[in-house]
Amino acid sequence: MRRIFVVIYLITCLFIGVQASFALDFSKISTNTKIVTALNALDSINRRDVIAILYGHNATKKPIRVMFRDLAMYGYKDCEALTVPTRNGGLIIYISAEHKGASPECIAALIAHESQHHTFTNSRQEELRAWISETQAWNELVKRNKSLATATEPLAKRENYIAKIRTKAGVAGIQKIIASNPVYADLD
C-alpha cells in the first residue's frame, strides 16, 4: 500500500512539474532573458490576461513577439515601446533599446500596456485601456517589491509618475495625460 502511495505521489509531482514547465515557456514570445524575466513577473502578479494576449488570444490569433529595438529607426525616438503589425498578419511589440538596462518590472509594465494594442482600434479609448493596464501591473509589482516606488531609473520614474497620477486623479488623470500628449493628438 505504501508503494502505491509513493508511486502516485511521484507521478503527481512529475505531472505538476511538467505542467509548470509548459505554462512558463515564453519562447514563442521572446528569447531575450530580460523580457522573459518580465513575462515571469507578469505571471507572478496574475496578469494572465496579458500573457494570454501575447500567446495568441488576440485579434490576430497569433503569438505576439516582444523584443528590444531602436525605435528611432521607425521615427519613434521619443516612444518607450511600440506595437506594429508584421507581414504575416501578426504583431510585434518593440521596446525601446534604451531600456535594455531597465528592471524587468519596468519592462513588464510596458508589455502590459502594449499588449492592449492588439485590437487595431487606434483610439483614445484603446490608449486609456493600455495605460490602465500598465498602471495596474506596475502597482502590483510595487506591492511585491517596495523599492520600485523609489527607483531612480528613467523608466521607473515614468511608471511611478503615471501610477501617482492614477492614484490622485483616477482614470480622469490618465485621460488628461493622453489628451495632452501630441503622439495621441489624431486619435478619436
Secondary structure, 3 states (H helix, E strand, C coil): CHHHHHHHHHHHHHHHHHHHHHHCCCCCCCCCHHHHHHHHHHHHCCCHHHHHHHHCCCCCCCCCEEEEECHHHHCCCCCCEEEEECCCCCEEEEEEHHHCCCCHHHHHHHHHHHHHHHCCCCCHHHHHHHHHHHHHHHHHHHHHCHHHHHCCCHHHHHHHHHHHHHHHHHHHHHHHHHHHCHHHCCCC
